[in-house]
Amino acid sequence: MQDGSGVGERHFMLFGKIVQSFAAHELLMSRIMAHLLGTQTASAMLVTHHLTFEEKHRTLLDLLRHRNVPLDQYDRVRTYLNVLLTLAPLRNDIVHSVWVPAQSPGLIQPDWILNPPPRLKALHAGADSPPGDFVEDDTEKSAYSLDDFTEIAANLENNLALFSDYAAEAGLVGKF
C-alpha cells in the first residue's frame, strides 16, 4: 500500500522502527543519567524532556565526566552515542518531513529537498567564511532506498542491544 507519494507501508514501518529505536536509546540514556545521579529514571527523564537528542547526548557525556567515570567507559558510551548522532538528521527528517520519490528510481527523500524554502539552506561553510556563503555538500545523504532504511533500522537495533549490555556490564544501569 502506498500513500500516493511513492512511500509505501514498508517505509512507514521502517520509519517507526527507527524512531522507536531512538526512543529506546534515549530511555537508556536516562537510565544511565539516573544511576549516575542516584535517582529514579523518571526524574532524569523529567529534567531532560525538553532537551533535543543532541543536548541529551552532550548532557550524558558531561555527567559521565563530572562523575569521573573511567575514560574507557566514557569512550565506549560516546562510541555508542555517536552512532545515533550521525543518524539524528535522518530521524529528524522522518519525524518532521513529508517523503516523496527521489530522482533516482527506488529512492525516496524528504519533500523539502525538492522545494526548499530559502531559509532551509544549511550553511556548510566555516565560521570565518563571509556571511551568505553556501557550500554544497555532496557527501550529505538525503535520499534512501528500502534497503538503506532496513540496514539503518537493523544497525540501530544492534547498537541498542550492545549499548544496553555494555551499560549493565559496566554498572552504569541495573539489568533489565
Secondary structure by P-SEA (a helix, b strand, c coil): ccccccccaaaaaaaaaaaaaaaaaaaaaaaaaaaaacccaaaaaaacccccaaaaaaaaaaaaaaacccaaaaaaaaaaaaaaaaaaaaaaaaacccccccccccccccccccccccccccccccccccccbbbbbccccccccaaaaaaaaaaaaaaaaaaaaaaaaacccccc
